Amino acid sequence: MKTANSNFTQFYRDRLTTLPDATDRLFGTAIQAMWTYDDPSNTIIDFDKTRQQIRNHIVDVFADHASESVQHTIHAVGTQVLSRVSLINKIHLTMPNIHCLPVDLTRFGEENKNEIFMPIDDPHGYIQCALTRPSVKPYPLSKL
């Protein structure tokens, strides 16, 4: 969960868009990443080390990135990983948008000073992104 530098602006909109812009929000997600290696037959790969490098880049970007939307952040994560881990040529990321709303504590005689939040099911978004190096022909999305 990201609790700072997280907006919800500059996202794709269509006639069914219902969520308004937000300039201070919680950004909850559960990131899933899959990647392919450039040509593992020509290289000895330390898979554990590479996985840890990728994970570190994902966490670093998620934590430090000034997010305008999930789409903005997912693209920044993928771009960072591809630019820093030369062994991989493609990364596919999934970031479901887990919305969290403030809990109403008034029935307990308490005030929630924007400190306690509850994840909700709706609305929800299932944001995915597949990035490849420019020299690599991307796979059709249906093959992922």
N, CA, C and O atoms as a GROMACS GRO file, in nm:
protein
  576
    1MET      N    1   0.084  -0.117   0.000
    1MET     CA    2   0.000   0.000   0.000
    1MET      C    3   0.089   0.124   0.000
    1MET      O    4   0.187   0.132   0.073
    2LYS      N    5   0.051   0.217  -0.083
    2LYS     CA    6   0.122   0.344  -0.093
    2LYS      C    7   0.034   0.450  -0.028
    2LYS      O    8  -0.082   0.466  -0.063
    3THR      N    9   0.091   0.524   0.068
    3THR     CA   10   0.011   0.622   0.143
    3THR      C   11   0.054   0.766   0.116
    3THR      O   12  -0.003   0.858   0.174
    4ALA      N   13   0.152   0.786   0.030
    4ALA     CA   14   0.196   0.921  -0.004
    4ALA      C   15   0.231   0.925  -0.152
    4ALA      O   16   0.259   0.822  -0.213
    5ASN      N   17   0.230   1.044  -0.209
    5ASN     CA   18   0.261   1.061  -0.352
    5ASN      C   19   0.174   0.974  -0.440
    5ASN      O   20   0.221   0.913  -0.536
    6SER      N   21   0.047   0.970  -0.408
    6SER     CA   22  -0.045   0.889  -0.487
    6SER      C   23  -0.170   0.968  -0.522
    6SER      O   24  -0.250   1.004  -0.436
    7ASN      N   25  -0.185   0.993  -0.650
    7ASN     CA   26  -0.303   1.062  -0.703
    7ASN      C   27  -0.383   0.964  -0.788
    7ASN      O   28  -0.341   0.851  -0.812
    8PHE      N   29  -0.496   1.010  -0.832
    8PHE     CA   30  -0.574   0.936  -0.931
    8PHE      C   31  -0.620   1.037  -1.035
    8PHE      O   32  -0.734   1.082  -1.035
    9THR      N   33  -0.527   1.070  -1.123
    9THR     CA   34  -0.551   1.167  -1.229
    9THR      C   35  -0.482   1.115  -1.355
    9THR      O   36  -0.405   1.019  -1.348
   10GLN      N   37  -0.508   1.176  -1.467
   10GLN     CA   38  -0.442   1.141  -1.592
   10GLN      C   39  -0.460   0.993  -1.629
   10GLN      O   40  -0.370   0.933  -1.687
   11PHE      N   41  -0.573   0.935  -1.595
   11PHE     CA   42  -0.601   0.796  -1.630
   11PHE      C   43  -0.693   0.791  -1.750
   11PHE      O   44  -0.758   0.890  -1.785
   12TYR      N   45  -0.699   0.675  -1.813
   12TYR     CA   46  -0.786   0.658  -1.930
   12TYR      C   47  -0.931   0.675  -1.889
   12TYR      O   48  -0.975   0.620  -1.787
   13ARG      N   49  -1.004   0.750  -1.967
   13ARG     CA   50  -1.146   0.775  -1.939
   13ARG      C   51  -1.228   0.738  -2.062
   13ARG      O   52  -1.185   0.755  -2.176
   14ASP      N   53  -1.345   0.689  -2.036
   14ASP     CA   54  -1.442   0.668  -2.142
   14ASP      C   55  -1.580   0.702  -2.087
   14ASP      O   56  -1.591   0.755  -1.976
   15ARG      N   57  -1.684   0.672  -2.162
   15ARG     CA   58  -1.819   0.712  -2.120
   15ARG      C   59  -1.865   0.637  -1.995
   15ARG      O   60  -1.964   0.677  -1.933
   16LEU      N   61  -1.796   0.530  -1.957
   16LEU     CA   62  -1.835   0.452  -1.839
   16LEU      C   63  -1.754   0.488  -1.714
   16LEU      O   64  -1.776   0.431  -1.608
   17THR      N   65  -1.659   0.580  -1.727
   17THR     CA   66  -1.577   0.620  -1.614
   17THR      C   67  -1.664   0.685  -1.506
   17THR      O   68  -1.740   0.778  -1.534
   18THR      N   69  -1.651   0.636  -1.384
   18THR     CA   70  -1.731   0.690  -1.274
   18THR      C   71  -1.647   0.751  -1.163
   18THR      O   72  -1.698   0.832  -1.085
   19LEU      N   73  -1.521   0.715  -1.154
   19LEU     CA   74  -1.438   0.765  -1.044
   19LEU      C   75  -1.387   0.905  -1.074
   19LEU      O   76  -1.341   0.932  -1.184
   20PRO      N   77  -1.395   0.993  -0.975
   20PRO     CA   78  -1.344   1.128  -0.995
   20PRO      C   79  -1.192   1.135  -0.974
   20PRO      O   80  -1.132   1.042  -0.921
   21ASP      N   81  -1.133   1.245  -1.016
   21ASP     CA   82  -0.991   1.269  -0.986
   21ASP      C   83  -0.972   1.277  -0.835
   21ASP      O   84  -1.061   1.320  -0.762
   22ALA      N   85  -0.856   1.235  -0.790
   22ALA     CA   86  -0.819   1.245  -0.648
   22ALA      C   87  -0.671   1.281  -0.641
   22ALA      O   88  -0.590   1.222  -0.713
   23THR      N   89  -0.636   1.375  -0.557
   23THR     CA   90  -0.496   1.417  -0.547
   23THR      C   91  -0.429   1.372  -0.417
   23THR      O   92  -0.314   1.406  -0.393
   24ASP      N   93  -0.499   1.297  -0.335
   24ASP     CA   94  -0.441   1.241  -0.213
   24ASP      C   95  -0.519   1.116  -0.180
   24ASP      O   96  -0.629   1.124  -0.124
   25ARG      N   97  -0.463   1.001  -0.212
   25ARG     CA   98  -0.538   0.877  -0.192
   25ARG      C   99  -0.446   0.764  -0.152
   25ARG      O  100  -0.325   0.770  -0.172
   26LEU      N  101  -0.505   0.661  -0.095
   26LEU     CA  102  -0.432   0.537  -0.069
   26LEU      C  103  -0.426   0.459  -0.199
   26LEU      O  104  -0.522   0.457  -0.275
   27PHE      N  105  -0.315   0.396  -0.223
   27PHE     CA  106  -0.296   0.315  -0.344
   27PHE      C  107  -0.265   0.174  -0.296
   27PHE      O  108  -0.152   0.142  -0.262
   28GLY      N  109  -0.369   0.090  -0.294
   28GLY     CA  110  -0.352  -0.048  -0.253
   28GLY      C  111  -0.352  -0.140  -0.373
   28GLY      O  112  -0.432  -0.124  -0.465
   29THR      N  113  -0.262  -0.237  -0.373
   29THR     CA  114  -0.254  -0.332  -0.483
   29THR      C  115  -0.182  -0.457  -0.435
   29THR      O  116  -0.128  -0.461  -0.325
   30ALA      N  117  -0.183  -0.558  -0.519
   30ALA     CA  118  -0.106  -0.680  -0.498
   30ALA      C  119  -0.037  -0.708  -0.631
   30ALA      O  120  -0.097  -0.766  -0.721
   31ILE      N  121   0.088  -0.668  -0.643
   31ILE     CA  122   0.159  -0.673  -0.770
   31ILE      C  123   0.198  -0.816  -0.806
   31ILE      O  124   0.252  -0.890  -0.724
   32GLN      N  125   0.170  -0.851  -0.931
   32GLN     CA  126   0.216  -0.979  -0.986
   32GLN      C  127   0.305  -0.946  -1.105
   32GLN      O  128   0.268  -0.863  -1.189
   33ALA      N  129   0.421  -1.010  -1.114
   33ALA     CA  130   0.513  -0.986  -1.224
   33ALA      C  131   0.558  -1.118  -1.285
   33ALA      O  132   0.591  -1.213  -1.214
   34MET      N  133   0.559  -1.121  -1.417
   34MET     CA  134   0.614  -1.235  -1.491
   34MET      C  135   0.707  -1.177  -1.597
   34MET      O  136   0.680  -1.070  -1.652
   35TRP      N  137   0.816  -1.246  -1.626
   35TRP     CA  138   0.909  -1.193  -1.725
   35TRP      C  139   0.970  -1.307  -1.803
   35TRP      O  140   0.964  -1.423  -1.763
   36THR      N  141   1.029  -1.270  -1.918
   36THR     CA  142   1.101  -1.367  -2.000
   36THR      C  143   1.245  -1.319  -2.014
   36THR      O  144   1.273  -1.199  -2.013
   37TYR      N  145   1.334  -1.416  -2.025
   37TYR     CA  146   1.475  -1.385  -2.038
   37TYR      C  147   1.512  -1.366  -2.184
   37TYR      O  148   1.448  -1.424  -2.272
   38ASP      N  149   1.614  -1.285  -2.209
   38ASP     CA  150   1.654  -1.252  -2.344
   38ASP      C  151   1.691  -1.376  -2.424
   38ASP      O  152   1.622  -1.410  -2.520
   39ASP      N  153   1.796  -1.444  -2.388
   39ASP     CA  154   1.835  -1.570  -2.452
   39ASP      C  155   1.913  -1.651  -2.350
   39ASP      O  156   2.036  -1.648  -2.349
   40PRO      N  157   1.842  -1.724  -2.265
   40PRO     CA  158   1.911  -1.794  -2.156
   40PRO      C  159   2.007  -1.902  -2.203
   40PRO      O  160   2.090  -1.947  -2.124
   41SER      N  161   1.999  -1.945  -2.328
   41SER     CA  162   2.089  -2.050  -2.374
   41SER      C  163   2.233  -2.000  -2.389
   41SER      O  164   2.326  -2.080  -2.386
   42ASN      N  165   2.251  -1.870  -2.403
   42ASN     CA  166   2.386  -1.814  -2.421
   42ASN      C  167   2.445  -1.757  -2.293
   42ASN      O  168   2.557  -1.707  -2.293
   43THR      N  169   2.371  -1.765  -2.184
   43THR     CA  170   2.414  -1.700  -2.060
   43THR      C  171   2.386  -1.791  -1.941
   43THR      O  172   2.286  -1.862  -1.938
   44ILE      N  173   2.477  -1.787  -1.844
   44ILE     CA  174   2.450  -1.853  -1.717
   44ILE      C  175   2.378  -1.752  -1.631
   44ILE      O  176   2.430  -1.644  -1.603
   45ILE      N  177   2.257  -1.787  -1.588
   45ILE     CA  178   2.172  -1.692  -1.515
   45ILE      C  179   2.158  -1.737  -1.370
   45ILE      O  180   2.128  -1.853  -1.342
   46ASP      N  181   2.180  -1.645  -1.281
   46ASP     CA  182   2.149  -1.667  -1.140
   46ASP      C  183   2.004  -1.622  -1.121
   46ASP      O  184   1.977  -1.504  -1.097
   47PHE      N  185   1.911  -1.718  -1.132
   47PHE     CA  186   1.769  -1.686  -1.130
   47PHE      C  187   1.725  -1.622  -0.998
   47PHE      O  188   1.642  -1.530  -0.999
   48ASP      N  189   1.779  -1.668  -0.886
   48ASP     CA  190   1.742  -1.608  -0.757
   48ASP      C  191   1.788  -1.463  -0.748
   48ASP      O  192   1.713  -1.377  -0.702
   49LYS      N  193   1.911  -1.437  -0.793
   49LYS     CA  194   1.963  -1.300  -0.789
   49LYS      C  195   1.883  -1.209  -0.882
   49LYS      O  196   1.851  -1.096  -0.846
   50THR      N  197   1.851  -1.258  -1.000
   50THR     CA  198   1.774  -1.178  -1.096
   50THR      C  199   1.635  -1.150  -1.042
   50THR      O  200   1.586  -1.037  -1.053
   51ARG      N  201   1.571  -1.250  -0.982
   51ARG     CA  202   1.439  -1.229  -0.922
   51ARG      C  203   1.444  -1.123  -0.813
   51ARG      O  204   1.356  -1.037  -0.806
   52GLN      N  205   1.547  -1.128  -0.730
   52GLN     CA  206   1.561  -1.030  -0.623
   52GLN      C  207   1.584  -0.890  -0.678
   52GLN      O  208   1.531  -0.792  -0.626
   53GLN      N  209   1.664  -0.879  -0.785
   53GLN     CA  210   1.687  -0.749  -0.848
   53GLN      C  211   1.555  -0.692  -0.901
   53GLN      O  212   1.524  -0.575  -0.880
   54ILE      N  213   1.479  -0.776  -0.970
   54ILE     CA  214   1.351  -0.731  -1.025
   54ILE      C  215   1.258  -0.689  -0.912
   54ILE      O  216   1.195  -0.583  -0.920
   55ARG      N  217   1.250  -0.769  -0.809
   55ARG     CA  218   1.163  -0.737  -0.696
   55ARG      C  219   1.204  -0.604  -0.632
   55ARG      O  220   1.119  -0.522  -0.599
   56ASN      N  221   1.334  -0.583  -0.614
   56ASN     CA  222   1.382  -0.458  -0.554
   56ASN      C  223   1.343  -0.337  -0.639
   56ASN      O  224   1.302  -0.234  -0.586
   57HIS      N  225   1.357  -0.349  -0.770
   57HIS     CA  226   1.319  -0.238  -0.858
   57HIS      C  227   1.169  -0.211  -0.849
   57HIS      O  228   1.127  -0.095  -0.846
   58ILE      N  229   1.089  -0.315  -0.845
   58ILE     CA  230   0.944  -0.299  -0.834
   58ILE      C  231   0.909  -0.224  -0.704
   58ILE      O  232   0.833  -0.128  -0.706
   59VAL      N  233   0.966  -0.269  -0.594
   59VAL     CA  234   0.937  -0.207  -0.464
   59VAL      C  235   0.988  -0.063  -0.461
   59VAL      O  236   0.918   0.026  -0.414
   60ASP      N  237   1.108  -0.040  -0.512
   60ASP     CA  238   1.165   0.096  -0.511
   60ASP      C  239   1.079   0.194  -0.590
   60ASP      O  240   1.048   0.303  -0.543
   61VAL      N  241   1.039   0.154  -0.711
   61VAL     CA  242   0.958   0.244  -0.793
   61VAL      C  243   0.822   0.265  -0.727
   61VAL      O  244   0.775   0.378  -0.719
   62PHE      N  245   0.760   0.158  -0.680
   62PHE     CA  246   0.629   0.171  -0.617
   62PHE      C  247   0.636   0.267  -0.498
   62PHE      O  248   0.547   0.350  -0.481
   63ALA      N  249   0.740   0.256  -0.418
   63ALA     CA  250   0.752   0.339  -0.298
   63ALA      C  251   0.787   0.484  -0.330
   63ALA      O  252   0.734   0.575  -0.266
   64ASP      N  253   0.875   0.508  -0.426
   64ASP     CA  254   0.928   0.642  -0.451
   64ASP      C  255   0.859   0.718  -0.563
   64ASP      O  256   0.872   0.840  -0.571
   65HIS      N  257   0.787   0.650  -0.648
   65HIS     CA  258   0.725   0.710  -0.766
   65HIS      C  259   0.610   0.802  -0.727
   65HIS      O  260   0.526   0.765  -0.644
   66ALA      N  261   0.605   0.920  -0.787
   66ALA     CA  262   0.492   1.011  -0.767
   66ALA      C  263   0.382   0.966  -0.864
   66ALA      O  264   0.381   1.004  -0.981
   67SER      N  265   0.291   0.887  -0.814
   67SER     CA  266   0.190   0.820  -0.897
   67SER      C  267   0.074   0.912  -0.932
   67SER      O  268   0.019   0.979  -0.845
   68GLU      N  269   0.038   0.914  -1.060
   68GLU     CA  270  -0.080   0.985  -1.106
   68GLU      C  271  -0.198   0.889  -1.120
   68GLU      O  272  -0.314   0.930  -1.118
   69SER      N  273  -0.168   0.759  -1.134
   69SER     CA  274  -0.270   0.656  -1.148
   69SER      C  275  -0.202   0.521  -1.143
   69SER      O  276  -0.079   0.512  -1.149
   70VAL      N  277  -0.280   0.416  -1.132
   70VAL     CA  278  -0.224   0.281  -1.136
   70VAL      C  279  -0.154   0.260  -1.270
   70VAL      O  280  -0.045   0.204  -1.276
   71GLN      N  281  -0.217   0.306  -1.378
   71GLN     CA  282  -0.160   0.291  -1.510
   71GLN      C  283  -0.024   0.361  -1.521
   71GLN      O  284   0.069   0.308  -1.581
   72HIS      N  285  -0.014   0.478  -1.463
   72HIS     CA  286   0.110   0.554  -1.464
   72HIS      C  287   0.220   0.478  -1.389
   72HIS      O  288   0.334   0.470  -1.436
   73THR      N  289   0.185   0.423  -1.275
   73THR     CA  290   0.283   0.352  -1.193
   73THR      C  291   0.323   0.219  -1.253
   73THR      O  292   0.441   0.183  -1.251
   74ILE      N  293   0.227   0.144  -1.308
   74ILE     CA  294   0.260   0.014  -1.365
   74ILE      C  295   0.356   0.030  -1.483
   74ILE      O  296   0.446  -0.052  -1.502
   75HIS      N  297   0.338   0.136  -1.560
   75HIS     CA  298   0.429   0.162  -1.672
   75HIS      C  299   0.568   0.202  -1.620
   75HIS      O  300   0.669   0.158  -1.674
   76ALA      N  301   0.573   0.284  -1.516
   76ALA     CA  302   0.701   0.325  -1.457
   76ALA      C  303   0.777   0.205  -1.400
   76ALA      O  304   0.899   0.196  -1.415
   77VAL      N  305   0.706   0.113  -1.336
   77VAL     CA  306   0.769  -0.008  -1.281
   77VAL      C  307   0.830  -0.091  -1.394
   77VAL      O  308   0.946  -0.130  -1.387
   78GLY      N  309   0.750  -0.118  -1.497
   78GLY     CA  310   0.800  -0.200  -1.608
   78GLY      C  311   0.918  -0.137  -1.679
   78GLY      O  312   1.014  -0.206  -1.714
   79THR      N  313   0.911  -0.007  -1.701
   79THR     CA  314   1.020   0.064  -1.768
   79THR      C  315   1.148   0.058  -1.686
   79THR      O  316   1.256   0.036  -1.740
   80GLN      N  317   1.136   0.077  -1.555
   80GLN     CA  318   1.253   0.071  -1.466
   80GLN      C  319   1.316  -0.068  -1.470
   80GLN      O  320   1.438  -0.080  -1.481
   81VAL      N  321   1.235  -0.171  -1.460
   81VAL     CA  322   1.289  -0.307  -1.458
   81VAL      C  323   1.362  -0.337  -1.589
   81VAL      O  324   1.474  -0.388  -1.587
   82LEU      N  325   1.299  -0.306  -1.702
   82LEU     CA  326   1.364  -0.333  -1.831
   82LEU      C  327   1.492  -0.252  -1.850
   82LEU      O  328   1.587  -0.300  -1.912
   83SER      N  329   1.496  -0.131  -1.797
   83SER     CA  330   1.616  -0.049  -1.812
   83SER      C  331   1.730  -0.092  -1.721
   83SER      O  332   1.846  -0.061  -1.748
   84ARG      N  333   1.699  -0.162  -1.613
   84ARG     CA  334   1.802  -0.199  -1.514
   84ARG      C  335   1.841  -0.346  -1.514
   84ARG      O  336   1.947  -0.381  -1.462
   85VAL      N  337   1.759  -0.432  -1.569
   85VAL     CA  338   1.788  -0.576  -1.568
   85VAL      C  339   1.800  -0.622  -1.713
   85VAL      O  340   1.701  -0.654  -1.778
   86SER      N  341   1.923  -0.625  -1.761
   86SER     CA  342   1.947  -0.652  -1.903
   86SER      C  343   1.919  -0.797  -1.943
   86SER      O  344   1.907  -0.826  -2.062
   87LEU      N  345   1.908  -0.887  -1.847
   87LEU     CA  346   1.884  -1.028  -1.879
   87LEU      C  347   1.742  -1.056  -1.927
   87LEU      O  348   1.717  -1.160  -1.989
   88ILE      N  349   1.649  -0.966  -1.900
   88ILE     CA  350   1.512  -0.992  -1.941
   88ILE      C  351   1.473  -0.903  -2.058
   88ILE      O  352   1.523  -0.791  -2.073
   89ASN      N  353   1.382  -0.955  -2.142
   89ASN     CA  354   1.340  -0.877  -2.258
   89ASN      C  355   1.192  -0.840  -2.255
   89ASN      O  356   1.146  -0.762  -2.338
   90LYS      N  357   1.118  -0.895  -2.159
   90LYS     CA  358   0.976  -0.866  -2.150
   90LYS      C  359   0.933  -0.881  -2.005
   90LYS      O  360   0.979  -0.969  -1.934
   91ILE      N  361   0.842  -0.791  -1.963
   91ILE     CA  362   0.783  -0.804  -1.831
   91ILE      C  363   0.633  -0.780  -1.844
   91ILE      O  364   0.588  -0.688  -1.912
   92HIS      N  365   0.557  -0.864  -1.777
   92HIS     CA  366   0.411  -0.850  -1.772
   92HIS      C  367   0.376  -0.827  -1.626
   92HIS      O  368   0.410  -0.907  -1.539
   93LEU      N  369   0.306  -0.716  -1.601
   93LEU     CA  370   0.270  -0.676  -1.464
   93LEU      C  371   0.120  -0.669  -1.450
   93LEU      O  372   0.049  -0.629  -1.542
   94THR      N  373   0.072  -0.708  -1.334
   94THR     CA  374  -0.068  -0.694  -1.298
   94THR      C  375  -0.075  -0.621  -1.165
   94THR      O  376  -0.007  -0.657  -1.069
   95MET      N  377  -0.158  -0.517  -1.161
   95MET     CA  378  -0.178  -0.439  -1.038
   95MET      C  379  -0.327  -0.418  -1.017
   95MET      O  380  -0.382  -0.317  -1.063
   96PRO      N  381  -0.394  -0.510  -0.950
   96PRO     CA  382  -0.534  -0.483  -0.921
   96PRO      C  383  -0.546  -0.362  -0.829
   96PRO      O  384  -0.467  -0.346  -0.735
   97ASN      N  385  -0.642  -0.277  -0.856
   97ASN     CA  386  -0.662  -0.157  -0.776
   97ASN      C  387  -0.750  -0.193  -0.656
   97ASN      O  388  -0.870  -0.218  -0.672
   98ILE      N  389  -0.692  -0.194  -0.538
   98ILE     CA  390  -0.765  -0.227  -0.416
   98ILE      C  391  -0.803  -0.096  -0.347
   98ILE      O  392  -0.720  -0.033  -0.281
   99HIS      N  393  -0.928  -0.056  -0.363
   99HIS     CA  394  -0.975   0.070  -0.304
   99HIS      C  395  -0.995   0.053  -0.154
   99HIS      O  396  -1.042  -0.051  -0.108
  100CYS      N  397  -0.959   0.156  -0.079
  100CYS     CA  398  -0.976   0.156   0.066
  100CYS      C  399  -1.049   0.284   0.106
  100CYS      O  400  -1.010   0.394   0.065
  101LEU      N  401  -1.153   0.269   0.185
  101LEU     CA  402  -1.232   0.383   0.231
  101LEU      C  403  -1.218   0.402   0.382
  101LEU      O  404  -1.197   0.304   0.454
  102PRO      N  405  -1.228   0.525   0.430
  102PRO     CA  406  -1.219   0.548   0.575
  102PRO      C  407  -1.332   0.476   0.648
  102PRO      O  408  -1.446   0.473   0.601
  103VAL      N  409  -1.300   0.420   0.762
  103VAL     CA  410  -1.399   0.351   0.846
  103VAL      C  411  -1.475   0.455   0.928
  103VAL      O  412  -1.414   0.544   0.988
  104ASP      N  413  -1.608   0.442   0.931
  104ASP     CA  414  -1.692   0.532   1.011
  104ASP      C  415  -1.690   0.484   1.157
  104ASP      O  416  -1.744   0.378   1.188
  105LEU      N  417  -1.629   0.563   1.244
  105LEU     CA  418  -1.617   0.526   1.385
  105LEU      C  419  -1.718   0.600   1.474
  105LEU      O  420  -1.714   0.586   1.596
  106THR      N  421  -1.808   0.677   1.413
  106THR     CA  422  -1.901   0.758   1.493
  106THR      C  423  -1.992   0.672   1.580
  106THR      O  424  -2.030   0.716   1.688
  107ARG      N  425  -2.027   0.553   1.536
  107ARG     CA  426  -2.114   0.468   1.619
  107ARG      C  427  -2.044   0.420   1.746
  107ARG      O  428  -2.108   0.369   1.838
  108PHE      N  429  -1.913   0.436   1.751
  108PHE     CA  430  -1.836   0.402   1.871
  108PHE      C  431  -1.801   0.528   1.951
  108PHE      O  432  -1.727   0.522   2.049
  109GLY      N  433  -1.854   0.642   1.906
  109GLY     CA  434  -1.824   0.768   1.972
  109GLY      C  435  -1.685   0.819   1.945
  109GLY      O  436  -1.631   0.900   2.020
  110GLU      N  437  -1.625   0.772   1.835
  110GLU     CA  438  -1.488   0.810   1.800
  110GLU      C  439  -1.487   0.880   1.665
  110GLU      O  440  -1.580   0.868   1.585
  111GLU      N  441  -1.380   0.954   1.641
  111GLU     CA  442  -1.360   1.021   1.512
  111GLU      C  443  -1.244   0.954   1.440
  111GLU      O  444  -1.138   0.931   1.499
  112ASN      N  445  -1.264   0.922   1.315
  112ASN     CA  446  -1.156   0.866   1.232
  112ASN      C  447  -1.084   0.984   1.166
  112ASN      O  448  -1.137   1.047   1.075
  113LYS      N  449  -0.965   1.011   1.213
  113LYS     CA  450  -0.888   1.125   1.162
  113LYS      C  451  -0.805   1.081   1.041
  113LYS      O  452  -0.684   1.105   1.032
  114ASN      N  453  -0.875   1.016   0.947
  114ASN     CA  454  -0.812   0.969   0.823
  114ASN      C  455  -0.697   0.871   0.854
  114ASN      O  456  -0.591   0.878   0.792
  115GLU      N  457  -0.720   0.782   0.951
  115GLU     CA  458  -0.616   0.689   0.994
  115GLU      C  459  -0.654   0.542   0.975
  115GLU      O  460  -0.566   0.458   0.960
  116ILE      N  461  -0.784   0.509   0.975
  116ILE     CA  462  -0.827   0.371   0.966
  116ILE      C  463  -0.908   0.354   0.837
  116ILE      O  464  -1.007   0.423   0.815
  117PHE      N  465  -0.865   0.259   0.754
  117PHE     CA  466  -0.928   0.237   0.624
  117PHE      C  467  -0.963   0.090   0.608
  117PHE      O  468  -0.901   0.003   0.669
  118MET      N  469  -1.064   0.064   0.524
  118MET     CA  470  -1.110  -0.072   0.497
  118MET      C  471  -1.108  -0.095   0.346
  118MET      O  472  -1.164  -0.015   0.271
  119PRO      N  473  -1.045  -0.205   0.302
  119PRO     CA  474  -1.051  -0.235   0.158
  119PRO      C  475  -1.193  -0.274   0.119
  119PRO      O  476  -1.265  -0.338   0.196
  120ILE      N  477  -1.233  -0.235  -0.001
  120ILE     CA  478  -1.367  -0.267  -0.052
  120ILE      C  479  -1.356  -0.340  -0.185
  120ILE      O  480  -1.254  -0.332  -0.253
  121ASP      N  481  -1.462  -0.411  -0.222
  121ASP     CA  482  -1.463  -0.484  -0.348
  121ASP      C  483  -1.497  -0.397  -0.468
  121ASP      O  484  -1.441  -0.417  -0.576
  122ASP      N  485  -1.586  -0.301  -0.452
  122ASP     CA  486  -1.629  -0.216  -0.563
  122ASP      C  487  -1.606  -0.071  -0.529
  122ASP      O  488  -1.626  -0.035  -0.413
  123PRO      N  489  -1.567   0.013  -0.619
  123PRO     CA  490  -1.528  -0.024  -0.754
  123PRO      C  491  -1.391  -0.091  -0.752
  123PRO      O  492  -1.317  -0.082  -0.654
  124HIS      N  493  -1.360  -0.156  -0.858
  124HIS     CA  494  -1.229  -0.221  -0.866
  124HIS      C  495  -1.176  -0.212  -1.008
  124HIS      O  496  -1.251  -0.192  -1.104
  125GLY      N  497  -1.048  -0.227  -1.021
  125GLY     CA  498  -0.983  -0.227  -1.151
  125GLY      C  499  -0.877  -0.335  -1.153
  125GLY      O  500  -0.812  -0.362  -1.052
  126TYR      N  501  -0.860  -0.395  -1.269
  126TYR     CA  502  -0.761  -0.500  -1.287
  126TYR      C  503  -0.668  -0.452  -1.397
  126TYR      O  504  -0.693  -0.478  -1.515
  127ILE      N  505  -0.563  -0.382  -1.360
  127ILE     CA  506  -0.476  -0.315  -1.455
  127ILE      C  507  -0.358  -0.406  -1.488
  127ILE      O  508  -0.292  -0.459  -1.398
  128GLN      N  509  -0.333  -0.422  -1.618
  128GLN     CA  510  -0.222  -0.505  -1.665
  128GLN      C  511  -0.139  -0.427  -1.765
  128GLN      O  512  -0.188  -0.335  -1.831
  129CYS      N  513  -0.012  -0.463  -1.775
  129CYS     CA  514   0.078  -0.398  -1.867
  129CYS      C  515   0.185  -0.498  -1.909
  129CYS      O  516   0.241  -0.567  -1.825
  130ALA      N  517   0.213  -0.505  -2.038
  130ALA     CA  518   0.322  -0.588  -2.088
  130ALA      C  519   0.417  -0.498  -2.165
  130ALA      O  520   0.376  -0.430  -2.259
  131LEU      N  521   0.543  -0.496  -2.125
  131LEU     CA  522   0.643  -0.413  -2.191
  131LEU      C  523   0.756  -0.501  -2.242
  131LEU      O  524   0.796  -0.598  -2.177
  132THR      N  525   0.806  -0.467  -2.358
  132THR     CA  526   0.920  -0.538  -2.416
  132THR      C  527   1.025  -0.436  -2.457
  132THR      O  528   0.997  -0.317  -2.472
  133ARG      N  529   1.145  -0.486  -2.476
  133ARG     CA  530   1.250  -0.400  -2.530
  133ARG      C  531   1.214  -0.371  -2.675
  133ARG      O  532   1.152  -0.455  -2.741
  134PRO      N  533   1.250  -0.254  -2.726
  134PRO     CA  534   1.211  -0.218  -2.863
  134PRO      C  535   1.256  -0.317  -2.970
  134PRO      O  536   1.189  -0.331  -3.072
  135SER      N  537   1.367  -0.387  -2.947
  135SER     CA  538   1.416  -0.480  -3.049
  135SER      C  539   1.343  -0.614  -3.046
  135SER      O  540   1.366  -0.698  -3.133
  136VAL      N  541   1.257  -0.635  -2.949
  136VAL     CA  542   1.186  -0.761  -2.935
  136VAL      C  543   1.044  -0.745  -2.986
  136VAL      O  544   0.975  -0.650  -2.949
  137LYS      N  545   1.000  -0.836  -3.070
  137LYS     CA  546   0.862  -0.832  -3.119
  137LYS      C  547   0.769  -0.875  -3.007
  137LYS      O  548   0.785  -0.984  -2.953
  138PRO      N  549   0.671  -0.790  -2.970
  138PRO     CA  550   0.582  -0.826  -2.859
  138PRO      C  551   0.491  -0.941  -2.894
  138PRO      O  552   0.451  -0.958  -3.009
  139TYR      N  553   0.458  -1.021  -2.793
  139TYR     CA  554   0.364  -1.129  -2.810
  139TYR      C  555   0.222  -1.072  -2.812
  139TYR      O  556   0.194  -0.971  -2.747
  140PRO      N  557   0.130  -1.136  -2.887
  140PRO     CA  558  -0.010  -1.092  -2.877
  140PRO      C  559  -0.058  -1.110  -2.734
  140PRO      O  560  -0.020  -1.206  -2.667
  141LEU      N  561  -0.140  -1.017  -2.686
  141LEU     CA  562  -0.188  -1.020  -2.548
  141LEU      C  563  -0.258  -1.150  -2.515
  141LEU      O  564  -0.250  -1.195  -2.400
  142SER      N  565  -0.325  -1.211  -2.609
  142SER     CA  566  -0.398  -1.335  -2.582
  142SER      C  567  -0.306  -1.452  -2.551
  142SER      O  568  -0.352  -1.554  -2.499
  143LYS      N  569  -0.178  -1.441  -2.580
  143LYS     CA  570  -0.083  -1.549  -2.554
  143LYS      C  571  -0.024  -1.544  -2.414
  143LYS      O  572   0.048  -1.636  -2.376
  144LEU      N  573  -0.052  -1.439  -2.337
  144LEU     CA  574   0.007  -1.427  -2.203
  144LEU      C  575  -0.055  -1.522  -2.106
  144LEU      O  576  -0.017  -1.525  -1.989
   0.00000   0.00000   0.00000
